[in-house]
Amino acid sequence: AQSVTQPDIHITVSEGASLELRCNYSYGATPYLFWYVQSPGQGLQLLLKYFSGDTLVQGIKGFEAEFKRSQSSFNLRKPSVHWSDAAEYFCAVGAYSGNTPLVFGKGTRLSVIA
Amino acid sequence: GAVVSQHPSWVICKSGTSVKIECRSLDFQATTMFWYRQFPKQSLMLMATSNEGSKATYEQGVEKDKFLINHASLTLSTLTVTSAHPEDSSFYICSARGNDEGNAYEQYFGPGTRLTVT
């Protein structure tokens, strides 16, 4: 069964500092990987996704993620964090199958300090 | 493209009443829709998977008689919380998967419905 692990429950970074959120997955076939962001009381917003091809994926809001098959990882990065990036971040893994839902990690809460 | 709407965005109801939440794919057809529940400061928990024209498949521990799911068309799925109780208060999020080659890999998420049962 597929699973996603986000080892960091809560991360605090200073505004302007770089950010890396970790995501490890377990999946038997080629995974389709996603990062979502959720602000309090809001729905999910897709930051970026990986299906195939270039393993470094660019997303919205200056985020990028790198797929490393050998490490079963899909870490999210941003070179300079803004206060507005404070939110909950979810990594998810899926498959190209109509009835197979995305499996989410438990999320990482990002706090940004001045 | 690939927009999913939910209605209502928030609802307050009294204990013992039923509440219906609608999920619509606005610009694409979705054979499969998923319903998630999210408790405060937690991740999304899959409740059920619904396919157009057939019965929903519920995850273990989810009461199918309490959470009625209907997927009557390729653009509409509904979740009805029957005889709601305060413990049903939560954030409910629906998601739709496209039918076409270009959008079958993704799930598109609605904005969520905040249910408060008093």
HADDOCK unambig.tbl for C-alpha pairs under 7 A between the chains (distance, minus, plus):
assign (segid A and resid 42 and name CA) (segid B and resid 111 and name CA) 6.54 0.50 0.50
assign (segid A and resid 43 and name CA) (segid B and resid 110 and name CA) 6.79 0.50 0.50
assign (segid A and resid 43 and name CA) (segid B and resid 111 and name CA) 4.31 0.50 0.50
assign (segid A and resid 43 and name CA) (segid B and resid 112 and name CA) 5.49 0.50 0.50
assign (segid A and resid 44 and name CA) (segid B and resid 109 and name CA) 6.67 0.50 0.50
assign (segid A and resid 44 and name CA) (segid B and resid 111 and name CA) 6.94 0.50 0.50
assign (segid A and resid 95 and name CA) (segid B and resid 105 and name CA) 6.72 0.50 0.50
assign (segid A and resid 96 and name CA) (segid B and resid 104 and name CA) 6.63 0.50 0.50
assign (segid A and resid 96 and name CA) (segid B and resid 105 and name CA) 4.99 0.50 0.50
assign (segid A and resid 98 and name CA) (segid B and resid 32 and name CA) 6.32 0.50 0.50
assign (segid A and resid 98 and name CA) (segid B and resid 97 and name CA) 7.00 0.50 0.50
assign (segid A and resid 99 and name CA) (segid B and resid 32 and name CA) 6.55 0.50 0.50
assign (segid A and resid 104 and name CA) (segid B and resid 44 and name CA) 6.83 0.50 0.50
assign (segid A and resid 105 and name CA) (segid B and resid 43 and name CA) 6.98 0.50 0.50
assign (segid A and resid 106 and name CA) (segid B and resid 42 and name CA) 6.61 0.50 0.50
assign (segid A and resid 106 and name CA) (segid B and resid 43 and name CA) 4.93 0.50 0.50
assign (segid A and resid 107 and name CA) (segid B and resid 43 and name CA) 6.15 0.50 0.50
